[in-house]
Amino acid sequence: MAPPTNDPIIDFHGHWFPPAVVGGRPAGLPGALKDAWPLLTDLEAQLERADADGTDVKVFNAVLSSIVPAATVALQELPSRTNDELAAAVAAG
């Protein structure tokens, strides 16, 4: 185990699927994604977990190929709407 430092801990591998563009857990998801779906759509829960784990910064993205099965918006709108939701979350944050 490395000795503690004052360096920030940054998690560059975070996924958030904005509820404004996805519905409930779609059928046919692979096991790991199916199990993680509730957390993937709950930004506050992810931030709380990151804080509890000592993460200083968490970088999120939304993997569109994973969102498509649950999309509640037209597919041609999905990238821009998802980006808008990510930007709004950052602005609120």
N, CA and C atoms as a LAMMPS dump frame, in Angstrom:
ITEM: TIMESTEP
0
ITEM: NUMBER OF ATOMS
279
ITEM: BOX BOUNDS ff ff ff
-5.0000000000000000e+02 5.0000000000000000e+02
-5.0000000000000000e+02 5.0000000000000000e+02
-5.0000000000000000e+02 5.0000000000000000e+02
ITEM: ATOMS id mol type element x y z
1 1 1 N 0.853 -1.179 0
2 1 2 C 0 0 0
3 1 3 C 0.897 1.24 0
4 2 1 N 0.575 2.189 -0.844
5 2 2 C 1.349 3.424 -0.947
6 2 3 C 1.067 4.318 0.254
7 3 1 N 2.067 5.074 0.673
8 3 2 C 1.838 5.989 1.797
9 3 3 C 0.87 7.093 1.381
10 4 1 N 0.095 7.61 2.327
11 4 2 C -0.852 8.678 1.998
12 4 3 C -0.113 9.928 1.518
13 5 1 N -0.737 10.64 0.607
14 5 2 C -0.187 11.899 0.109
15 5 3 C -1.275 12.955 0.15
16 6 1 N -0.89 14.177 -0.147
17 6 2 C -1.869 15.26 -0.243
18 6 3 C -2.352 15.443 -1.675
19 7 1 N -1.931 14.552 -2.568
20 7 2 C -2.358 14.638 -3.956
21 7 3 C -3.847 14.302 -4.059
22 8 1 N -4.557 15.021 -4.918
23 8 2 C -5.979 14.7 -5.08
24 8 3 C -6.167 13.336 -5.743
25 9 1 N -7.23 12.679 -5.383
26 9 2 C -7.598 11.411 -6.007
27 9 3 C -8.654 11.718 -7.055
28 10 1 N -8.351 11.366 -8.309
29 10 2 C -9.24 11.658 -9.433
30 10 3 C -9.653 10.349 -10.082
31 11 1 N -10.951 10.149 -10.184
32 11 2 C -11.511 8.965 -10.845
33 11 3 C -11.922 9.385 -12.254
34 12 1 N -11.205 8.891 -13.26
35 12 2 C -11.472 9.243 -14.653
36 12 3 C -12.419 8.265 -15.341
37 13 1 N -12.987 7.347 -14.595
38 13 2 C -13.823 6.326 -15.226
39 13 3 C -15.186 6.294 -14.55
40 14 1 N -15.982 7.314 -14.822
41 14 2 C -17.327 7.365 -14.275
42 14 3 C -18.351 7.434 -15.392
43 15 1 N -19.459 6.747 -15.209
44 15 2 C -20.538 6.77 -16.193
45 15 3 C -21.815 7.235 -15.514
46 16 1 N -22.522 8.143 -16.171
47 16 2 C -23.819 8.586 -15.687
48 16 3 C -24.773 8.607 -16.863
49 17 1 N -25.903 7.963 -16.698
50 17 2 C -26.928 7.918 -17.736
51 17 3 C -28.076 8.804 -17.262
52 18 1 N -28.171 10.029 -17.763
53 18 2 C -29.153 10.992 -17.258
54 18 3 C -30.593 10.484 -17.359
55 19 1 N -31.318 10.513 -16.251
56 19 2 C -32.716 10.059 -16.27
57 19 3 C -33.59 10.831 -17.268
58 20 1 N -33.194 12.026 -17.649
59 20 2 C -33.978 12.787 -18.624
60 20 3 C -33.909 12.184 -20.023
61 21 1 N -32.948 11.283 -20.266
62 21 2 C -32.82 10.681 -21.596
63 21 3 C -32.956 9.164 -21.585
64 22 1 N -33.041 8.566 -20.413
65 22 2 C -33.228 7.113 -20.326
66 22 3 C -34.405 6.809 -19.415
67 23 1 N -35.039 5.694 -19.682
68 23 2 C -36.12 5.242 -18.824
69 23 3 C -35.589 4.255 -17.805
70 24 1 N -36.447 3.386 -17.356
71 24 2 C -36.037 2.357 -16.405
72 24 3 C -35.071 1.381 -17.03
73 25 1 N -34.661 0.427 -16.243
74 25 2 C -33.695 -0.579 -16.694
75 25 3 C -34.279 -1.374 -17.856
76 26 1 N -33.635 -1.315 -19.019
77 26 2 C -34.173 -2.046 -20.173
78 26 3 C -33.933 -3.542 -20.043
79 27 1 N -34.798 -4.315 -20.672
80 27 2 C -34.639 -5.77 -20.695
81 27 3 C -33.437 -6.137 -21.562
82 28 1 N -32.824 -7.227 -21.245
83 28 2 C -31.754 -7.752 -22.082
84 28 3 C -30.38 -7.173 -21.815
85 29 1 N -30.228 -6.401 -20.745
86 29 2 C -28.893 -5.883 -20.429
87 29 3 C -28.008 -7.012 -19.928
88 30 1 N -26.703 -6.957 -20.234
89 30 2 C -25.788 -7.956 -19.664
90 30 3 C -25.754 -7.824 -18.136
91 31 1 N -25.379 -8.898 -17.466
92 31 2 C -25.424 -8.959 -16.007
93 31 3 C -24.823 -7.785 -15.273
94 32 1 N -23.571 -7.427 -15.579
95 32 2 C -22.902 -6.35 -14.839
96 32 3 C -23.609 -5.023 -15.057
97 33 1 N -24.023 -4.757 -16.279
98 33 2 C -24.723 -3.503 -16.568
99 33 3 C -26.099 -3.506 -15.925
100 34 1 N -26.773 -4.628 -15.951
101 34 2 C -28.089 -4.75 -15.323
102 34 3 C -27.99 -4.472 -13.822
103 35 1 N -26.989 -5.049 -13.176
104 35 2 C -26.816 -4.855 -11.736
105 35 3 C -26.453 -3.419 -11.391
106 36 1 N -25.691 -2.77 -12.263
107 36 2 C -25.211 -1.413 -11.985
108 36 3 C -26.199 -0.326 -12.41
109 37 1 N -27.22 -0.675 -13.178
110 37 2 C -28.117 0.323 -13.757
111 37 3 C -28.656 1.339 -12.746
112 38 1 N -29.156 0.918 -11.584
113 38 2 C -29.676 1.922 -10.642
114 38 3 C -28.627 2.974 -10.251
115 39 1 N -27.404 2.553 -10.065
116 39 2 C -26.344 3.492 -9.722
117 39 3 C -25.95 4.35 -10.926
118 40 1 N -25.949 3.763 -12.108
119 40 2 C -25.565 4.503 -13.318
120 40 3 C -26.515 5.659 -13.613
121 41 1 N -27.74 5.577 -13.143
122 41 2 C -28.722 6.628 -13.402
123 41 3 C -28.922 7.551 -12.205
124 42 1 N -28.125 7.383 -11.155
125 42 2 C -28.268 8.19 -9.939
126 42 3 C -26.958 8.936 -9.657
127 43 1 N -26.888 10.147 -10.166
128 43 2 C -25.664 10.942 -10.029
129 43 3 C -25.343 11.242 -8.565
130 44 1 N -26.342 11.613 -7.798
131 44 2 C -26.099 11.925 -6.384
132 44 3 C -25.527 10.731 -5.622
133 45 1 N -26.063 9.55 -5.868
134 45 2 C -25.546 8.349 -5.194
135 45 3 C -24.1 8.093 -5.579
136 46 1 N -23.771 8.309 -6.851
137 46 2 C -22.384 8.112 -7.279
138 46 3 C -21.458 9.126 -6.613
139 47 1 N -21.9 10.37 -6.524
140 47 2 C -21.066 11.395 -5.883
141 47 3 C -20.901 11.126 -4.39
142 48 1 N -21.96 10.662 -3.747
143 48 2 C -21.872 10.309 -2.324
144 48 3 C -20.892 9.155 -2.118
145 49 1 N -20.959 8.159 -2.984
146 49 2 C -20.047 7.017 -2.873
147 49 3 C -18.604 7.464 -3.101
148 50 1 N -18.399 8.32 -4.106
149 50 2 C -17.047 8.82 -4.385
150 50 3 C -16.511 9.588 -3.179
151 51 1 N -17.357 10.407 -2.589
152 51 2 C -16.935 11.164 -1.41
153 51 3 C -16.588 10.229 -0.253
154 52 1 N -17.412 9.234 -0.039
155 52 2 C -17.146 8.27 1.036
156 52 3 C -15.863 7.493 0.792
157 53 1 N -15.525 7.289 -0.472
158 53 2 C -14.301 6.566 -0.828
159 53 3 C -13.068 7.458 -0.838
160 54 1 N -13.251 8.762 -0.606
161 54 2 C -12.113 9.678 -0.583
162 54 3 C -11.718 10.217 -1.946
163 55 1 N -12.596 10.079 -2.928
164 55 2 C -12.316 10.601 -4.267
165 55 3 C -12.564 12.102 -4.275
166 56 1 N -11.588 12.861 -4.749
167 56 2 C -11.712 14.314 -4.78
168 56 3 C -12.427 14.817 -6.029
169 57 1 N -12.182 14.174 -7.156
170 57 2 C -12.777 14.565 -8.434
171 57 3 C -13.217 13.307 -9.161
172 58 1 N -14.422 13.345 -9.707
173 58 2 C -14.924 12.209 -10.486
174 58 3 C -15.325 12.733 -11.85
175 59 1 N -14.778 12.128 -12.889
176 59 2 C -15.052 12.521 -14.265
177 59 3 C -16.095 11.555 -14.828
178 60 1 N -17.194 12.115 -15.334
179 60 2 C -18.288 11.308 -15.865
180 60 3 C -18.376 11.43 -17.368
181 61 1 N -18.84 10.367 -17.986
182 61 2 C -19.264 10.413 -19.382
183 61 3 C -20.475 9.504 -19.505
184 62 1 N -21.095 9.565 -20.649
185 62 2 C -22.26 8.729 -20.907
186 62 3 C -21.988 7.938 -22.18
187 63 1 N -21.88 6.646 -22.043
188 63 2 C -21.596 5.787 -23.191
189 63 3 C -22.899 5.609 -23.97
190 64 1 N -22.979 6.275 -25.107
191 64 2 C -24.235 6.278 -25.859
192 64 3 C -24.681 4.882 -26.268
193 65 1 N -23.753 4.016 -26.598
194 65 2 C -24.14 2.662 -26.996
195 65 3 C -24.817 1.908 -25.851
196 66 1 N -24.502 2.267 -24.62
197 66 2 C -25.154 1.643 -23.468
198 66 3 C -26.498 2.29 -23.163
199 67 1 N -26.659 3.549 -23.554
200 67 2 C -27.899 4.274 -23.286
201 67 3 C -28.98 3.951 -24.31
202 68 1 N -28.591 3.668 -25.535
203 68 2 C -29.552 3.469 -26.629
204 68 3 C -30.709 2.529 -26.259
205 69 1 N -30.46 1.372 -25.634
206 69 2 C -31.597 0.479 -25.343
207 69 3 C -32.639 1.089 -24.407
208 70 1 N -32.254 2.082 -23.631
209 70 2 C -33.176 2.685 -22.669
210 70 3 C -33.556 4.11 -23.034
211 71 1 N -33.147 4.576 -24.2
212 71 2 C -33.39 5.97 -24.59
213 71 3 C -34.881 6.29 -24.626
214 72 1 N -35.211 7.447 -24.073
215 72 2 C -36.593 7.926 -24.094
216 72 3 C -36.722 9.133 -25.018
217 73 1 N -35.648 9.464 -25.708
218 73 2 C -35.657 10.547 -26.688
219 73 3 C -35.3 9.947 -28.045
220 74 1 N -35.626 10.663 -29.09
221 74 2 C -35.288 10.189 -30.434
222 74 3 C -33.776 9.986 -30.533
223 75 1 N -33.367 8.916 -31.199
224 75 2 C -31.939 8.588 -31.261
225 75 3 C -31.101 9.711 -31.858
226 76 1 N -31.632 10.456 -32.825
227 76 2 C -30.858 11.548 -33.403
228 76 3 C -30.669 12.691 -32.404
229 77 1 N -31.495 12.756 -31.375
230 77 2 C -31.367 13.781 -30.337
231 77 3 C -30.528 13.313 -29.143
232 78 1 N -30.268 12.024 -29.079
233 78 2 C -29.618 11.453 -27.895
234 78 3 C -28.263 12.074 -27.576
235 79 1 N -27.346 12.238 -28.54
236 79 2 C -26.05 12.823 -28.178
237 79 3 C -26.165 14.246 -27.626
238 80 1 N -26.918 15.099 -28.289
239 80 2 C -27.002 16.495 -27.826
240 80 3 C -27.762 16.597 -26.512
241 81 1 N -28.839 15.835 -26.357
242 81 2 C -29.6 15.882 -25.1
243 81 3 C -28.766 15.347 -23.939
244 82 1 N -28.002 14.279 -24.197
245 82 2 C -27.15 13.724 -23.147
246 82 3 C -26.072 14.727 -22.757
247 83 1 N -25.446 15.353 -23.733
248 83 2 C -24.432 16.376 -23.449
249 83 3 C -25.035 17.547 -22.69
250 84 1 N -26.242 17.949 -23.054
251 84 2 C -26.916 19.029 -22.335
252 84 3 C -27.144 18.665 -20.879
253 85 1 N -27.554 17.423 -20.624
254 85 2 C -27.779 16.969 -19.247
255 85 3 C -26.469 16.92 -18.456
256 86 1 N -25.403 16.447 -19.097
257 86 2 C -24.095 16.439 -18.428
258 86 3 C -23.65 17.863 -18.097
259 87 1 N -23.831 18.779 -19.043
260 87 2 C -23.445 20.178 -18.815
261 87 3 C -24.278 20.806 -17.711
262 88 1 N -25.563 20.521 -17.669
263 88 2 C -26.422 21.056 -16.612
264 88 3 C -26.005 20.528 -15.247
265 89 1 N -25.622 19.256 -15.183
266 89 2 C -25.164 18.693 -13.914
267 89 3 C -23.893 19.355 -13.443
268 90 1 N -22.979 19.64 -14.374
269 90 2 C -21.748 20.337 -14.012
270 90 3 C -22.057 21.737 -13.523
271 91 1 N -22.93 22.436 -14.236
272 91 2 C -23.287 23.804 -13.846
273 91 3 C -23.955 23.855 -12.484
274 92 1 N -24.737 22.834 -12.167
275 92 2 C -25.444 22.8 -10.881
276 92 3 C -24.525 22.415 -9.728
277 93 1 N -23.385 21.825 -10.087
278 93 2 C -22.556 21.193 -9.169
279 93 3 C -21.657 21.678 -8.233
